[in-house]
């Protein structure tokens, strides 16, 4: 293809698909399934807590993709721990001892619950 091929792979990253409507998800599924090129990686990102019921359009989209022969890998990103946040702070701020960032890490953890989207 003009855009992608064995020497020109492409990555398509689609975020917040929990808000996509059924028609958009149908288009995405068509792009994934109807493509003759296999040099394309599609990454679909969604908030699992917002698509938990079986009636949600994205849940149906995933179910239909799983019934095909394409390879699907699920990667779940959980909340960060206080220790995770402290290690990041330590690395970013550049303190000499890990204990010097513990108070700030605790405040950030309490305010964000460890949600990686809010910790940044």
C-alpha positions as CSV (number, residue, x, y, z in Angstrom):
1,X,0.0,0.0,0.0
2,X,0.9,3.6,-0.4
3,X,0.8,4.3,3.3
4,X,2.0,1.0,4.9
5,X,3.8,-2.1,3.9
6,X,6.5,-4.6,5.2
7,X,9.1,-1.9,5.1
8,X,6.7,0.9,6.2
9,X,4.8,-0.3,9.3
10,X,2.2,2.0,10.8
11,X,0.7,2.3,14.3
12,X,-2.8,3.6,14.7
13,X,-3.5,4.7,18.3
14,X,-7.1,5.3,19.2
15,X,-7.8,6.7,22.6
16,X,-11.0,7.0,24.8
17,X,-13.0,4.5,22.7
18,X,-15.4,4.2,25.6
19,X,-17.0,7.3,24.1
20,X,-17.1,6.1,20.5
21,X,-20.5,5.4,18.9
22,X,-21.4,2.2,17.1
23,X,-20.9,3.6,13.6
24,X,-17.3,4.8,14.4
25,X,-16.5,1.4,16.0
26,X,-17.9,-0.3,12.8
27,X,-15.5,1.8,10.7
28,X,-12.6,0.9,13.0
29,X,-13.4,-2.8,12.8
30,X,-13.6,-2.6,9.0
31,X,-10.2,-0.9,8.9
32,X,-8.7,-3.7,11.1
33,X,-10.4,-6.6,9.4
34,X,-10.6,-5.6,5.8
35,X,-7.0,-4.4,5.5
36,X,-4.8,-6.5,3.2
37,X,-1.8,-5.0,4.8
38,X,-0.6,-6.7,7.9
39,X,2.0,-4.1,8.7
40,X,-0.4,-2.1,10.8
41,X,-0.7,-2.2,14.6
42,X,-3.9,-0.8,16.0
43,X,-3.9,0.2,19.7
44,X,-7.3,0.8,21.2
45,X,-7.4,2.5,24.5
46,X,-10.5,2.7,26.8
47,X,-11.5,3.0,30.4
48,X,-12.7,-0.4,31.5
49,X,-14.9,0.9,34.2
50,X,-17.0,2.8,31.6
51,X,-17.7,-0.2,29.4
52,X,-18.5,-2.8,31.9
53,X,-22.0,-3.6,30.8
54,X,-22.7,-5.9,27.8
55,X,-24.9,-3.3,26.1
56,X,-22.0,-0.8,25.6
57,X,-21.0,-0.4,21.9
58,X,-17.3,-0.8,22.7
59,X,-18.0,-4.1,24.6
60,X,-19.7,-5.4,21.5
61,X,-16.8,-4.1,19.3
62,X,-14.3,-6.1,21.4
63,X,-16.5,-9.2,21.5
64,X,-16.8,-9.1,17.6
65,X,-13.0,-8.6,17.2
66,X,-12.3,-11.5,19.6
67,X,-14.4,-13.8,17.4
68,X,-12.0,-13.3,14.4
69,X,-8.5,-14.7,13.8
70,X,-6.7,-11.5,14.5
71,X,-4.3,-11.4,17.5
72,X,-5.5,-9.3,20.5
73,X,-3.5,-8.5,23.5
74,X,-5.0,-6.9,26.6
75,X,-2.8,-4.7,28.7
76,X,-4.4,-3.4,31.9
77,X,-2.9,-0.4,33.5
78,X,-3.7,-0.3,37.2
79,X,-3.3,2.5,39.7
80,X,0.2,3.4,41.0
81,X,1.2,2.7,44.6
82,X,2.7,5.3,47.0
83,X,6.0,3.6,46.4
84,X,5.7,4.0,42.6
85,X,4.9,7.7,42.9
86,X,7.8,8.2,45.3
87,X,10.3,6.5,43.0
88,X,9.1,8.8,40.1
89,X,9.4,11.9,42.3
90,X,12.9,10.8,43.5
91,X,14.1,10.4,39.9
92,X,12.5,13.6,38.6
93,X,13.5,15.9,41.5
94,X,16.9,14.3,42.0
95,X,17.0,14.1,45.7
96,X,19.9,12.2,47.4
97,X,17.6,9.9,49.4
98,X,14.4,8.2,48.6
99,X,12.9,9.2,52.0
100,X,13.1,12.9,51.1
101,X,10.2,12.6,48.6
102,X,7.9,10.4,50.7
103,X,5.8,13.2,52.1
104,X,5.1,14.7,48.7
105,X,4.4,11.2,47.3
106,X,1.9,10.6,50.1
107,X,0.1,13.8,49.3
108,X,0.0,13.0,45.6
109,X,-1.3,9.5,46.3
110,X,-4.1,10.8,48.6
111,X,-5.2,13.3,46.0
112,X,-5.1,11.0,43.0
113,X,-5.7,7.6,44.4
114,X,-2.7,6.5,42.3
115,X,-4.5,7.1,39.0
116,X,-1.7,7.4,36.5
117,X,-3.6,9.9,34.4
118,X,-3.7,12.3,37.4
119,X,-0.3,11.6,38.8
120,X,1.6,13.1,35.8
